[in-house]
Amino acid sequence: MRLYDPDELYEEVAFVAYHFNWSHDEVLRMPHWERQRWCDEISTINEKLNRETGSGGRGGPTGRTEGGIELVNPEFEG
């Protein structure tokens, strides 16, 4: 059994649940590879929207700025 970094797991779950309105349990039942895939897909959508609107973004939990998780909440941008 492989254990994952708890901080990374929380960030993945929060990211997917926030963007898709899926429950905590639904996201946790996914295998790690599937959560990562959804995070990548959401990030791709966010990057496209950011380019179209001219918005910047910050890198996600892995520190990547392209193809990774980009946690951006416009309500809290400052």
N, C-alpha and C positions, 0 to 999 in steps of 0.2 A: 504494500500500500504506500502510495506516495503522498506526503503531506505538502500542502501549499502554504506559502507565506500568508498568515491571517490578514495582514493589511491589504495585500493584493486581492485576496478573496473578497473582503468587504468592499473594496473599490469596484471590482467586477460586478458584484451583485447589485450594488447601489446604481452603477452606471446603466446596466441593462434594465433593471426594474424601473428606474426613473424614465428612461426613454421609451420603453414599451408598455409601461404600466402593468408589468407582470409582478406577481407576488414574490415575496422573499422565498417562500418554499418552492415555487415553480423554478426560480432561477437556481436555487441550491441543488435541486434534483438533477440539473444538467451536468453532464461530465465537463471537466475543466476545458477540454478542447472545444466544446460547443459554446461555452460562455465566452472563451477567447474569440471564437469566430464571430459571435454576435457583437462583441466589443469592437472588433475590426470593421464589421459592416456599419455599425453606428458611427464610428469614427470617420469612415469614408463619406457617409452622408453629411456629417458635421463639417468636414473639410470642404466639401463641395459647396455647402450653404455659406460657409465663411468666405470662400473665394467670391461667390456671387454677390454677397452683401458687403464685401470689403472688410469684414470683421477679422480680427486677429484671434489667436487662441493660445492656450498654454499646453505644454506637454502633459501627458497623463501619468499614471502611476509608474510606468516603466521608464519614464523619462524620454520616451520617443515623441517626436513631433510629427512624423509622417507614418500613417498606417497603424498607429497605436491608439490608445484610449485618449480622447481629448475631453476632459471634464470641463464643460463650459455651461454656465447658467447665466443667461443674459440679465436676470433680475439682480444678480450679485456682482456683475462686472462693474468696475469703478475706475 
